[in-house]
């Protein structure tokens, strides 16, 4: 870990502070303001849709302004959109809140590239550890996000308006930290900017395809269950402080393994660790189906977080085998678009299912996605063994 990596890890932590706070409050604020109950998670979905729509633009700004310039633009958008969200909540404007979260999606699309930037700040032999350790910076978000949501919900006269104002301040702090990070010059020499393979050629590679599938499904399942948790707990008679505790342990599960996931991948290989992530997702669903007491929510969401970490760190590492330096912007944008597309669907489905069908059906509905991720890993492992045998 060098100074640049530590600073990027802090920025990752502040990015997750924003994300976790959004998850903790957007569904509840949406439920209070939405014309219909099934629209409760539209503000959560708006954040994801905004991220999906922003991925092509972010790829262009990354190419045009470099890592730091593009990241700073994303943080400026984060601050502005948070203030717009505060105004929307104060004025009880549901659709303005949705618009604010869509705009904030540009920040999310930038923040999703922090893990790829981490690999560029370390020697090639240590890129798995660099990715893993920067993701571990999300522990800051695990602690700060739920506590920020709980302690600022009554900061202003209108409940939760103060949380959005504080998020704007968090983005400004991240801008200061980002200013001190020195990213390596990864510009492609003149004449080679378009010398890489087409995106279709990159995507058709089995390694890249499986990396996309597992990243998208792993994130989709995690988002499906996490976004619905505050609403499900409210339906079960558990308070907001209980929901904040569950989200805190969930995000600890997401990012605490970052201190050793890179070592595990180095020792046991990428596919076995990703397979373990699938198993942990299945355990999460089994525990969630066993009951709705506080300890069951805590344990299920903690395992969901660890499973996500293994799948997401592994898919990031796996994808790096499939593209060249001059192809990184379009390749990384493709992965993030796949992630956001699945998350957009899961964000809408989580609110609609938990409000109309309940927590049990929501968990049962996530099973096919987990099994599909596991099947794709088995297929790639079989294909690699056949190739080596040949």
Secondary structure, DSSP 8 states (H G I E B T S, - for coil): --HHHHHHHHHHHHHHHHHHHHHHHHHHHHHHH-SSGGGTTHHHHHHHHHHHHHHHHHHHHHHHHHHHHHHHHHHHHHHHHHHHHHHHHHTT-HHHHHHHHHHHHHHHHHHTTHHHHHHHTS-GGGHHHHHHHHHHTTHHHHHHHHHHHHHHTTSSSSTTHHHHHHHHHHHHHHHHHHTT---------TT-TT-S--HHHHHTSHHHHHHHHHHHHHHHHHHHHHHHHHHHHHHTT--HHHHHHHHHHHHHHHHGGGGTHHHHHHHH-HHHHHHHHHHHHHHHHHHHHH--SHHHHHHHHHHHHHHHHHHHHHHHHHHTTS--GGGHHHHHHHHHHHHHHHHHHHHHHHHHHHHHT-HHHHHHHHHHHHHHHHHHHHHHHHHHHHHHH-
